[in-house]
């Protein structure tokens, strides 16, 4: 039986400004109504397999869990990386998790969470071929027939046939344009998909052979793992010593000519350009230079701006908030609290808050009072008063929040009670 491993990491740099550090592309609905993470899970339907193990960044944990819940997927585990160290350590952690859950040797199907695969039947047939090779001890990777001489992907050169598969002659990192054109013309090269299939112990053996330092750190980090709700928390102190290393994968990216998230975008005379609009940022770039977006994101980070890491809309375990407007001593947000969602009991030292219920019903705690607010009703929370919002209803609660005061940062939060295990001033 297959043990799917879904890699849902990423720094959110490749599709900026649509993706952000805390909202990478696999958590976005780029193709169809479902997110790329949800589509990755759903395209496994029909295979004989266990529930998937998802490896993600700790900062994405609640959003990943909510997206899985929305498609009725109960994961085998959600393994939290304390910090991103690329795919080799991430897969090692998943292998240890699979071996801890199984008495035998697991057959891992490793899938990045950001692929678009339209021919699911062909994908399943490829997995069947790969399973036979993996059971014999092979480390299998999946190649994609190239449709163009892309320089942003790694390539795989096929060797002699073995059953329904091929031995790998060589891996080639992202080539120059002329070399990529030669690869495509030869018919011997494939794009490296970043998908793999192998036995968990076999992978760990190879990692121990060629990267013993990574193998050791991952083994020790997982040995110190703890369970927290639906999450497996890796020993952060031990994992910090792990170096970043790839298992040779490339990301399939399909960018429209123009993508608009919230406003009308009109262009005149543009050719071979990418235009991406979000609520708080717009990117315009020639298609042949989109790989340089990473440099742009690095510059934003160096300048201390928030756009490299956060969307205007920020997700929390209780729902989300969208920063609509801000200025000197004020900020306006739209809060969406899911049914049953409860914000922490908290207070602020430097700001007051005005709440207006747009739709739904809110249960409000303000000091020693507890009361309900219906649609079109409002209340005021003075500076220093303990308060909380709950959604006791069956539909999402929408609230407009106006903050005013001398300091409006998210770190001006003192938490007294929290359903989701957050304490103190953390966000």
Secondary structure as the mmCIF struct_conf table of DSSP 4:
data_model
#
loop_
_struct_conf.conf_type_id
_struct_conf.id
_struct_conf.beg_label_comp_id
_struct_conf.beg_label_asym_id
_struct_conf.beg_label_seq_id
_struct_conf.end_label_comp_id
_struct_conf.end_label_asym_id
_struct_conf.end_label_seq_id
STRN STRN1 UNK A 2 UNK A 8
BEND BEND1 UNK A 12 UNK A 12
TURN_TY1_P TURN_TY1_P1 UNK A 14 UNK A 18
BEND BEND2 UNK A 19 UNK A 19
STRN STRN2 UNK A 20 UNK A 20
TURN_TY1_P TURN_TY1_P2 UNK A 21 UNK A 22
STRN STRN3 UNK A 23 UNK A 23
HELX_RH_3T_P HELX_RH_3T_P1 UNK A 25 UNK A 27
BEND BEND3 UNK A 28 UNK A 28
BEND BEND4 UNK A 31 UNK A 34
HELX_RH_AL_P HELX_RH_AL_P1 UNK A 36 UNK A 42
TURN_TY1_P TURN_TY1_P3 UNK A 43 UNK A 46
BEND BEND5 UNK A 47 UNK A 47
STRN STRN4 UNK A 49 UNK A 49
HELX_LH_PP_P HELX_LH_PP_P1 UNK A 51 UNK A 52
STRN STRN5 UNK A 53 UNK A 57
HELX_RH_3T_P HELX_RH_3T_P2 UNK A 58 UNK A 60
HELX_RH_AL_P HELX_RH_AL_P2 UNK A 61 UNK A 70
TURN_TY1_P TURN_TY1_P4 UNK A 71 UNK A 72
BEND BEND6 UNK A 76 UNK A 76
STRN STRN6 UNK A 77 UNK A 81
BEND BEND7 UNK A 82 UNK A 83
HELX_RH_AL_P HELX_RH_AL_P3 UNK A 86 UNK A 101
BEND BEND8 UNK A 103 UNK A 104
STRN STRN7 UNK A 107 UNK A 112
TURN_TY1_P TURN_TY1_P5 UNK A 113 UNK A 114
BEND BEND9 UNK A 118 UNK A 118
HELX_RH_AL_P HELX_RH_AL_P4 UNK A 120 UNK A 135
TURN_TY1_P TURN_TY1_P6 UNK A 136 UNK A 137
STRN STRN8 UNK A 140 UNK A 145
BEND BEND10 UNK A 147 UNK A 148
BEND BEND11 UNK A 151 UNK A 153
STRN STRN9 UNK A 155 UNK A 162
TURN_TY1_P TURN_TY1_P7 UNK A 163 UNK A 164
STRN STRN10 UNK A 165 UNK A 172
BEND BEND12 UNK A 174 UNK A 174
HELX_RH_AL_P HELX_RH_AL_P5 UNK A 177 UNK A 186
TURN_TY1_P TURN_TY1_P8 UNK A 187 UNK A 187
STRN STRN11 UNK A 189 UNK A 199
HELX_RH_AL_P HELX_RH_AL_P6 UNK A 200 UNK A 210
HELX_RH_AL_P HELX_RH_AL_P7 UNK A 212 UNK A 223
TURN_TY1_P TURN_TY1_P9 UNK A 224 UNK A 224
STRN STRN12 UNK A 226 UNK A 228
TURN_TY1_P TURN_TY1_P10 UNK A 229 UNK A 230
STRN STRN13 UNK A 231 UNK A 233
HELX_RH_AL_P HELX_RH_AL_P8 UNK A 236 UNK A 239
TURN_TY1_P TURN_TY1_P11 UNK A 240 UNK A 241
HELX_LH_PP_P HELX_LH_PP_P2 UNK A 242 UNK A 244
BEND BEND13 UNK A 248 UNK A 248
BEND BEND14 UNK A 257 UNK A 257
STRN STRN14 UNK A 258 UNK A 260
BEND BEND15 UNK A 261 UNK A 263
BEND BEND16 UNK A 268 UNK A 269
BEND BEND17 UNK A 272 UNK A 272
STRN STRN15 UNK A 273 UNK A 277
BEND BEND18 UNK A 279 UNK A 280
STRN STRN16 UNK A 282 UNK A 286
HELX_RH_3T_P HELX_RH_3T_P3 UNK A 287 UNK A 292
HELX_RH_AL_P HELX_RH_AL_P9 UNK A 293 UNK A 302
TURN_TY1_P TURN_TY1_P12 UNK A 303 UNK A 304
BEND BEND19 UNK A 306 UNK A 306
TURN_TY1_P TURN_TY1_P13 UNK A 307 UNK A 309
BEND BEND20 UNK A 312 UNK A 312
STRN STRN17 UNK A 313 UNK A 316
TURN_TY1_P TURN_TY1_P14 UNK A 317 UNK A 318
STRN STRN18 UNK A 319 UNK A 327
TURN_TY1_P TURN_TY1_P15 UNK A 328 UNK A 329
STRN STRN19 UNK A 330 UNK A 337
TURN_TY1_P TURN_TY1_P16 UNK A 339 UNK A 340
STRN STRN20 UNK A 342 UNK A 342
HELX_LH_PP_P HELX_LH_PP_P3 UNK A 343 UNK A 344
STRN STRN21 UNK A 345 UNK A 347
BEND BEND21 UNK A 349 UNK A 350
STRN STRN22 UNK A 351 UNK A 359
BEND BEND22 UNK A 360 UNK A 360
STRN STRN23 UNK A 362 UNK A 366
TURN_TY1_P TURN_TY1_P17 UNK A 367 UNK A 368
STRN STRN24 UNK A 369 UNK A 373
TURN_TY1_P TURN_TY1_P18 UNK A 375 UNK A 376
STRN STRN25 UNK A 378 UNK A 381
TURN_TY1_P TURN_TY1_P19 UNK A 383 UNK A 384
STRN STRN26 UNK A 387 UNK A 390
BEND BEND23 UNK A 393 UNK A 395
STRN STRN27 UNK A 397 UNK A 405
BEND BEND24 UNK A 406 UNK A 406
TURN_TY1_P TURN_TY1_P20 UNK A 410 UNK A 411
STRN STRN28 UNK A 414 UNK A 417
TURN_TY1_P TURN_TY1_P21 UNK A 419 UNK A 420
BEND BEND25 UNK A 421 UNK A 421
STRN STRN29 UNK A 424 UNK A 424
TURN_TY1_P TURN_TY1_P22 UNK A 425 UNK A 425
#
